[in-house]
Amino acid sequence: MGFRELVDSWRRIILLARKPSRDEYMLSLKMSLLGLTLVGGIAFIIRIVFVLFVFPQAISGG
């Protein structure tokens, strides 16, 4: 693929792109926040399990 074809494909994508409606934007925002919360929650649970069960000496400072 040459440079000219690459620019043409980018141009077609930009011409087809449109601004999302408020409902589409809110749905995308909610899904992103849900995913971020789930990943953060799982990471938090894993950290708590490690601190409490795998490395309990980290709590007592010894």
N, C-alpha and C positions, 0 to 999 in steps of 0.2 A: 504494500500500500504506500503510494507516494504521498508527498506533503499535500499536494492539491486535493487528493481524495480524502485525506484526513480532515482538511479544512472544510470541505464540502459536507462531510458527515457531521462535523460539529455544527455547522450552519443549519443543517436539517433538524438536529436535536434542539437547537435554540429556537427555531421557528415553531416547533411543535410544543415547546414548553409553555406552561401557563401558570399563573398565580393560583395557588389552591384557595378554595373557598374557606370560610371561617370554620365550617363543620369539619372539613378535611384536615385543616390545620390543628384543630382541637383534638381530633382523634389521633393524629400523629403525635402530638404533644403528650397525650395521656398514655399512649403505648410506649413512648420513650421513657417517660417517668416510671411507668410500671416495670419496664425492663431494668432500669437503673436501680430501682428499689429492690427488685428480686436479687440481682447480682450482689448488691451491697448487703442485703440480709443474709444471703448464703455465705458470703465472706465473713460476716460478723459471727455467724454460728460456728463456722469452722475455726475461727480464732478463739472463741470461747471454749470450744471442745479441746483445743490444743492447750490452752492455758490451764484449764481445770483438770484434765485427765492425762495429757501426755507430758507436760512440763509443769507440774504443780509447784516445784521449787521456785518458779518465777514469781509467784505470789508472795512467798515468805521472804524473798530477797536473798535466799541462800543458794 
